[in-house]
Amino acid sequence: MDTPKSKKLDIIIPAYRGHSQNFLMVLDGISEENALKRIEGRTNHIVWMVGNFLDMRYALGNIFGISEEFEYKDFFFQGKALDETIKYPSLQ
């Protein structure tokens, strides 16, 4: 995927890489305990948000012909709602 087949990908690939780097920087320093907190019990916690985000990235990869599947897809597929009875994977 380093050699784009379309000029449009000349823009998308660097943006995707930059987005990946920013994503990791934002998560740096967040403890597992804090990542599972929900604001006033009404929001999704950070772990769910990260999982949903990764599920969307894998879906985008599939559009570009990458056939890898997200290991935790069943937790997040198509924006599946947060389920407080599920033990979600660690940020690590």
ROGUMAR-923867 format. One line per 8 residues: number of its first residue (from 1); for each residue x, y, z of C-alpha. Coordinates in steps of 0.001 Angstrom, whole numbers, plus 524288, in hexadecimal, padded with zeros to 5 digits. Last residue first. Layout:
<atoms>
NUM) X Y Z | ...
</atoms>
This chain:
<atoms>
92) 7F647 7F682 86491 | 7E950 7FDB2 8647A | 7E39C 7F199 86AED | 7D8DE 7E9A2 8648F | 7CABD 7EB7D 868D1 | 7C4E5 7E351 873B1 | 7B6A9 7E349 86F94 | 7AB71 7E585 8792F
84) 7AC11 7F445 8772A | 7A821 7F2C4 868EF | 7ABA8 7FEA5 860CE | 7A351 7FF49 8549D | 7A75D 7F8D5 847D5 | 7ACB3 8033F 83EBF | 7AC22 7FA92 832B7 | 7B4BE 7F00C 838D0
76) 7BA04 7F3E1 8464A | 7BA8E 7E820 84F58 | 7B9F6 7DDEC 84472 | 7C566 7E479 83D76 | 7CEEF 7E179 84878 | 7D982 7DB11 84019 | 7D7D1 7E4FF 8352F | 7D891 7DE05 82818
68) 7E399 7DED0 81E4A | 7DF80 7DEA1 80FED | 7E5A3 7EB50 80B65 | 7DEF9 7EEBE 7FE8A | 7DD61 7FD68 80029 | 7CF4E 7FBEB 804AC | 7D40D 7F19B 80E48 | 7DD99 7FB83 813DA
60) 7D250 804DB 81639 | 7CB2E 7FA21 81DAA | 7D794 7F79B 82584 | 7D82C 80616 828C8 | 7C9C9 8060A 82CD1 | 7CC25 7FA90 83615 | 7D7CB 801E0 83BA8 | 7CF3F 80DAF 83EA5
52) 7C4E6 80521 844FD | 7CF31 7FEB2 84D72 | 7D50F 80BD2 85137 | 7C7B8 81154 854B9 | 7C47D 80526 85CAF | 7D13E 80640 8645A | 7CEF0 814DB 86612 | 7C1E2 812D9 86CDA
44) 7B505 81515 865F8 | 7AD5B 82005 86C13 | 7A1D2 81FFB 87554 | 7A6DE 81B26 88269 | 7A97A 82920 886C1 | 7B59C 828E8 87E2C | 7B91E 81AA9 87C30 | 7C5B6 8153E 881E5
36) 7CC4B 80989 87B8C | 7D7F8 81101 87629 | 7DA3A 816E2 8839D | 7DCD6 8098F 889A3 | 7E4E5 8050E 87E0A | 7ED8E 810F4 87FED | 7EEBC 81B75 87581 | 7FD04 81F7B 87411
28) 7FDFF 81E6E 8654D | 7F07C 81D46 85F2F | 7F149 82A47 85806 | 7FEEC 8272A 852E1 | 7FA5F 81A38 84D19 | 7EF30 820A0 845AA | 7F7F6 82BA4 84102 | 8013C 821BC 83AD7
20) 7F634 81A73 83425 | 7F041 82722 82F0F | 7FD4F 82AB9 82939 | 7FDF4 81D8C 8225D | 7F010 81EF6 81D3D | 7F2E6 82CC8 81889 | 7FF2B 827E1 8119C | 7F71D 81D27 80AE1
12) 7EB64 825AA 80748 | 7F28D 8305B 7FFE1 | 7FA63 8281B 7F64E | 7EE92 81F06 7F68F | 7E747 828D9 7EE42 | 7F1E1 8275D 7E3E7 | 7ED92 81946 7E24C | 7F52D 80C97 7E213
4) 7FCDB 810D9 7EE05 | 80A2A 80ABA 7F098 | 80BD6 808DB 7FF3B | 80000 80000 80000
</atoms>
